[in-house]
Amino acid sequence: MTHFNLIMIPSIQINWFIFLSDILWAGLRVVACLLLIVRLLSLELSDRKSLVKSLVTGAAGSLVIIVTAFLTGIPEFYRTALETVWIAVCGKRLLSADMRMGLFISIYYEIAVSFWTFLLMAGMGILFRSSAFLDAATVSGQVAVWLLHILLFAGTLYLLKNQEIEKQRAFRFTLTASAAGLIAVVTLSEQTALEISDDMLSTWTILSVVLMMAVLVFNMNRQYESEKELAKLKSEQAELLERDYTTLNNAYAVNAKLFHDFHNHIGALRQLLTHEKYAEAVKYLDELQAPVREMTDTVWTGDETVDYLINSKTALAAAERIQLQVQVEFPKHAGIRSADLCAILGNLLDNALEAAGQVTEPEKRLVKLTIRRINQMLVIKVENRFAASLIQENGELKTIKTEGGLHGWGLKSARTAAEKYDGMIRTECSGELFRAVATLCFDGVDAPQKIFS
């Protein structure tokens, strides 16, 4: 019978060896779990530097927990509980993750680490026919612990290298690992090479089932949240489109009324001019022009709905004393629906005009709209000056409005419309200038129509 711990090492040296091992691997466990939270919750961080800072902070906190536990002699269970809470707090404070989901993942993760540590200990114990591997306080037991953390280190490198991992692929891998663990722990109850207590086997069997259920519950919750957010986006987009089309219909109704009354206005003007009342005639014309003064004849894209939208935002900018600069190069027959263009342009311009309007000095209020074609891609860029501080949550800009309603969903609605054309919307901020860039792919382009203003 082979024993890996036949070398007699004083208990004090063993304790210090275990302590140093804990220090070495504690930071790795926390870093791996934080990366797992980022991937599973699809968190978008502002830059790589912020991610590194979060991981370093998490690792440093875990070292404090290990040292405190060693000096105070608290049981392993409480040390693991502290580490779990610390991971959830780091996820919330440093990565802007949902606290409940972060805690759920960290609990699942700590159970999984302990579970697979036990399986490796039992596996090596069966392989070498030594029960010493089941005791983490021995050199033999530490071999299994080190092996697990080496595998964990490889997994951490994989997560760092592969920034984009498909959710379904990650779910299949996690579910497969949980199922394999359940099969392994059931198999342990049938083997005779290593004596394992029934209580220990029952405990780990129950925990393996809990792990599988946790994976399934997490996946169901993720699907539910995705469907709920998609429903909100569709509802919000429909309301925004209805608002724009209602405004457009109202404008056309005004024109229809003017056309209907045209013969009456012509008669009134003829009477004024016949009696040489020129000043009254000019005043009468001004009154007729007032309802449609905000609508101009400028053609930007050739799409009446989109052109009206740009013209109406131009009129709104002028009323708010905001300088709106427009430069458009729009391809004919791009195959992009008017409703989707309105959703993107309307939301981006609404956000830009509102932010620029909050700038205290009117002469500094500026919004730039640029639409241009680059090969088979349409690029829509909206830039604006802003005064209020920007807030990010889950890697996305968060509205600073306090009232309810549709606020905060505009950018998400625009992203949904852009994704229909294999596109995306990127946002960035430099100095006092905020920039949102939407890119959309299209086919079947004729010669572009260029209009600059």
N, C-alpha and C positions, 0 to 999 in steps of 0.2 A: 504494500500500500504506500503510495507516494504522498508525502506531505511537503508543502512548500514552505511551511513555517518551522521546519526542524531547527533552523538556525536560531539559537537562543539570543533574543534581543531583549534587554531590560524593558520593563513596562513603561518607564519614564521616556526612554528613547522612542518607543512605539507611539506614545501619546504625542510627542513632538513631531514625529513623522506624519501622523495623521493630521495634526494641526497645520503643518506646512502644506500638506496635500490639499486640505480644505481651502487654504488661502489661495493656492494655485488655481483650483478649479471653480471656486465660488464665483469669481468674476466672469468666467467663461459661461457658467450656467445662466447668469443674469443677462449677459450680452446676447446669448442664443435665444432666450425667451423674448427679449425686447425686439429682436429682429423678427421673430415669429409673429409677434403682435403687429409689427409694421406690415408684414406680408399678408397675414390673414385678414386684417381689417382694411387693407389697401390704403394705408395712410400715405399722404403725399407731403413730404417735407420740403421746406423752402430750398435747402441745399444740403450737400453731403457733409459739410462742416457741422451743421446742427445735429445730424445723425450721430457723427463721431462724438460730439460733446455729450449727447444723451447717453451713449453707450459707456463712455468713460465715467460719467457720473453714476450710472447704475452699478458698474463694476466696483467703484470706490465705496459705495454704500454697502455692497455685499461684504467687502473686507471688514468694514466696521462691525457688521453683524457677526461675522466669524470670530473676530477678536473678542467682542463682548461675550459671546456665547462661551468661548474657551476660558475666559477669566472668571465668569460667574458660574460656570458649570451647569447651565440650563440644559435640559434634555434636547435631543435631536429633533423631536417633534416641534417644539416651540421655535427652535432655530429655523426650521423649514417654513413654519408659519410666518415668521418675521420676514424671511426672504420672499415669500409669496406676496405679502402685502407690499413690500418695498418695490417689487417688480410692477405691481398694479399702480402704485403711486407714481413711479417713474413714467409709466405709459401714459398716465393722465397729465402730469405736469410737464413732462419734457417732449412727449410725442403727440399730445392733444388727443389721445385715444379715449373712447368711452370707458368710464371707470368700471362699470359692470362687466362689459365684455373683456376688458383688460384683466380684471380679477378672475373671471371665468377661465380665460386662457392660461393665466399663471398657475391656478390651482390644478388644472388639467395637466399642465406641463410638469409641475413638481411631482404629481402622482406618477406620471409616465416615466420620469427620470428614476424615481425610486423603484418602480415596477421593473424596468429593464435592468437596473442594477441587480435586483434580486434574481432575475432570470439569468444574467451572466454569471453571478455567483453560483447559482445552482447548476448551470451548465458546466462550468469549470470544475465544480465539485464532483459531478458525475464523471467527467472526463478523466480526472485524476484520482477519483474515488477518495476524496478527502472532505470531511465536513467542515474543515477549517475555513474553506472558502465562503461559508455562509456567515462568518463573523467578520464584519468590517473593521474590527479592532485588531485584526491580525494582518501580518504581511500578505498572507494568501488572499484574504478578503480585499485588501487594497489593490491587488493585481486586477481584480474584476472592476473595481471602481475606476482605476486608471484607464482600463480598456474602454469603458463606457464613455469617459470624458474625452478620450482620443477620438472616438466616433462622433461625439458631440462637437468637437473642434472642427472635424471635417465637414459636418453639417453646417456649422457657422460660416465657414469659408464658402460653401456652396451658396448660402443665402446672400452673402455679400457679393459674390460674383454674378449671380443671376438676379438682376433687379426685377425682371418681369417673369413671374411664375403664374401659370394659369391656375385660377381658383379650383377648377374641377380636377386638375392634375394633383394639386396639393391635397384636396379632399380624398381622392382615391388612395394616395400614398399613406395618408394618416389613418384612413379606415383599414387599409391592408395591414399596416403595422399593428394596429389595435387587435385585429382579428388574429394575426400571427401570435401576438402575446397571449391571447385567450387560449389558443390551441396549445401553446407551449406550456402554460401553467396547468392545463388539464392533463397534458402528457406527463408532467412531473408526478402527478398523483398515481400514475401507473408504473413508474420505474421503481426498481429495488436496489439500484447501485448506491443511492444516497438516502439516508434517513432524514426526512423532513416532516416536522410535526403537522398533524392534521389542521390545527388551528391556523398555522402559518399559511398552508395551502388554501384553506377556506378564505382567509382574509384576502390573499392576492387574487384568488379567483373572482371574488366579489368586486374587487377594485378593477380587474381587467374588464368585467362587464360594464362597470361604471364608465371606464374610459371609452368603450365602444359607444355607449349611449351618449356620452358627452360629444363625441364627434358627430353623431347623427343629429343631436339637438342643435349644435352649432351650425351645421349645414342648413337645417330647416330654418333657423332664425335668420341666417344670411339671405336665403332665398326670399323669405317673407319681407325683410327690410328692402331688398332690391325691388321686389314687386310693388311695395308700398311707395317707394321713392319714384318709381317709374309712373305709377298712377298719379302721384302729385304733380310730376313734371308735365304729364299729358293734360291734366286738368288746368294747371297754371298756364300752359302754352295756349290752350283753347281759349281761356279767358282773355289773355293778352291779345290774341288774334281777333277775338270778337270785339275788343275795345278799339283796335285800330280800324277794323272794317266798319264798325259803327260810326266812328269819326268820319271815315271816308264817305259813307252813305249820307251822313248828315250834310257834308259839304256838297255832294251832288244834289241833295234835296234843295239846298239853298239856290243852286244854279237853276234847277228845274223851276222853282218858284219865280225866279227873276225872268226866265224865258217866258213863262206863262203870262207874267204881267208886263211883258216887253212892250206890247202895243199901247198899254196905258202910260208907260213911262215915256214912250216916244211922243205921244200926244201932249203930255205935260211939258216936255222939253220944247216942243214946237211952239206951244203957247208962250213960254218964257222968251224964246228967241224972237218970235214975231213981235212981241212988245219990247224988244231990245233990253230985256232984263238979264244981261249977260252974267252978272255976279250971282244972281239967284240960280241961273242955269248951271254954273260951275259948282255951286254948293249942292244942288240937287244931284249932279253926277257923282260928287264925292260921297254922298249918302248912299247912292246905289253901289258904289265900289267897296264900301266898308265891309260888308259881309264876306267878300271873297278876296280882300286885300292880302290875306295871309297866304292864299294859294297863288303861286307863280306859275309861269309857263316854262320854267327851266326843265329840260329833259336830261336826266342823269343817266339812266340805264335803258330807257325804252320800255320799261315795265311800269305801267301807270300806277299800280299800287305802291311799288317801291319808290318811284319818283315822288308820289304824294307824301310818303313817309319822310323822305329826306327833306322835302320842302316844308313840311309841317314842323319838323325839328329845327329847321333853319329859322322859321318864324318864331318858334318858342325861344331859341337862343337869343334872337334879337330883342325879344320882350324882356328877357332876363339880363340883358346887357352882357351877353357872352359872345365872344368872337368865335364863330364856327367856320373853319376852313375846310372846304370840300374839294377833293381831287378824285375823279372817277374815271376808270378805264374798264368798261364792262363788256364782255364778249356777247355777241348775239347768239341766241339759241344754245345757251349753256346747259339747258336741261335741269336747272335748279328752280324748284317751285317758289312762286311768289310768297306763299305762306311761310316757307322756311327762311327765305331772305328777310322777310319782315320780322320774324322771330329773332333772328340774329342781330340785324341792324337796330330794330326797335329797342331791344334790351341793352345792347352795348351803348347806344346813344342816350337812352334814358339814364343809365348809370353815370355816364360821362357828364351829361348836362347837370344832373343833380349835384355831383361832386364839384364841378367847376362853379356852380352857383353858390357854393358855400365859401368860396374864396372872398375875403372881405374887400380887397381892392378890385373894383370892377375892371380896371385896365389889365389885370392879370388873369381874368377869367378867359380860358382858352380851351377849345375842343377842336381836334383835327380828325377828319374822316378821310381815309385813303382806301380806295378800292382799285385793285390792279390785277391784271392777269399775268401769271408767270407760267408759260407753257400750258399744261393742262390743269392748272391750279388757279383758283380764285382766292386772293388774299384780301381780307377786310381788316383794316387796322384803325382802331379808335384810340386816340390819345387825349388826355385831359389833365389840367392842373387840379390839385385838390388841396384842401386845408386840414381836414380831420385825419386822425391817425388810422391806419389800416389795421384790421384785426384778422388773424388767421385762426381757423379751427379745422382740425383734421386735414391740414395742408391746403385748405381752400379759404378764399377771402370770405369773411363773414360780414353781413350787413350791419351798419352802425345805427340803423333805424330802430326805434323802440316800439312803434306801433305794429299791430299785427297785419294780416292780409297776405298779399303775395310777395312782400319784401323778402329778399334773400334768395328767391327762386329764379330771378331773371337770368343770371349767368348760367345756372344749371339748365334752364330751358334752351338757351342759346347753344350750349354744348350738345344737348340732345339733338337739336336741328342740324348741327355741323356733323355729327357722327353719322347721319344718314348718307353723307357724301364722302365717307372715309376721311372725315376731317377732324379737326380738334381746335380748341381755343386755349391759348396760352396767355397768362397775365404776368406782368412784371412792373416793378416800380423803381424809378431812378430819380433821386432828388425830389422835386415837386411835381414830377410828371408820371402819371400812371398810364400804362399801355396794355391794351387787350388786342390780340391778333387772332383772327379766325381764318383757317385755311380749309378750302373745300375743293375736292377733285371733280372734274366734269369731263364730258366727251362731246364730240361733234361741234367744234368751234368754228365759226366763220370769222371773217375779218373783224377785229375789235372796233367798237365805237368809242372814240376818245372825246371826252368833254372835260374841260378844266375850268375851275372857278377859284 
